[in-house]
């Protein structure tokens, strides 16, 4: 899944 921050940067978070 992924999360979008207000800065416009996209962080990809993968959790087991």
DSSP file (Angstrom, degrees, kcal/mol; ACC not computed):
  #  RESIDUE AA STRUCTURE BP1 BP2  ACC     N-H-->O    O-->H-N    N-H-->O    O-->H-N    TCO  KAPPA ALPHA  PHI   PSI    X-CA   Y-CA   Z-CA
    1    1 A X              0   0    0      0, 0.0    12,-1.4     0, 0.0     2,-0.3   0.000 360.0 360.0 360.0 169.0    0.0    0.0    0.0
    2    2 A X  E     -A   12   0A   0     10,-0.2     2,-0.4    12,-0.0    10,-0.2  -0.947 360.0-149.7-139.6 157.3    1.1    3.6   -0.3
    3    3 A X  E     -A   11   0A   0      8,-2.2     8,-2.1    -2,-0.3     2,-0.5  -0.991   8.6-147.8-131.5 137.7    0.5    6.9    1.4
    4    4 A X  E     -A   10   0A   0     -2,-0.4     6,-0.2     6,-0.2     2,-0.2  -0.900  15.6-153.9-107.7 127.1    0.5   10.4    0.0
    5    5 A X    >   -     0   0    0      4,-2.1     3,-2.1    -2,-0.5    -2,-0.0  -0.514  30.4-108.2 -95.1 164.9    1.8   13.3    2.2
    6    6 A X  T 3  S+     0   0    0      1,-0.3    -1,-0.1    -2,-0.2    -2,-0.0   0.792 116.2  68.7 -60.8 -28.0    0.9   16.9    1.9
    7    7 A X  T 3  S-     0   0    0      2,-0.1    -1,-0.3     1,-0.1     3,-0.1   0.659 115.3-115.5 -67.1 -13.2    4.3   17.6    0.5
    8    8 A X  S <  S+     0   0    0     -3,-2.1     2,-0.3     1,-0.4    -2,-0.1   0.469  73.6 134.6  91.0   2.2    3.3   15.7   -2.6
    9    9 A X        -     0   0    0      1,-0.0    -4,-2.1     2,-0.0     2,-0.6  -0.674  48.7-141.6 -87.7 140.4    5.8   13.0   -1.9
   10   10 A X  E     -A    4   0A   0     -2,-0.3     2,-0.5    -6,-0.2    -6,-0.2  -0.890  13.0-165.3-106.1 121.1    4.7    9.5   -2.2
   11   11 A X  E     -A    3   0A   0     -8,-2.1    -8,-2.2    -2,-0.6     2,-0.7  -0.902  10.5-146.9-106.2 128.4    6.0    6.9    0.3
   12   12 A X  E     -A    2   0A   0     -2,-0.5     2,-0.6   -10,-0.2   -10,-0.2  -0.834  16.7-170.9 -96.2 116.2    5.7    3.2   -0.5
   13   13 A X        -     0   0    0    -12,-1.4     2,-0.5    -2,-0.7    -2,-0.0  -0.924   5.0-174.6-112.1 122.5    5.2    1.2    2.6
   14   14 A X        -     0   0    0     -2,-0.6     2,-0.4     2,-0.0    -2,-0.0  -0.960   5.3-175.7-118.6 120.6    5.2   -2.6    2.5
   15   15 A X              0   0    0     -2,-0.5    -2,-0.0     1,-0.1     0, 0.0  -0.925 360.0 360.0-119.0 140.8    4.4   -4.5    5.6
   16   16 A X              0   0    0     -2,-0.4    -1,-0.1     0, 0.0    -2,-0.0   0.483 360.0 360.0 -78.1 360.0    4.6   -8.3    6.0
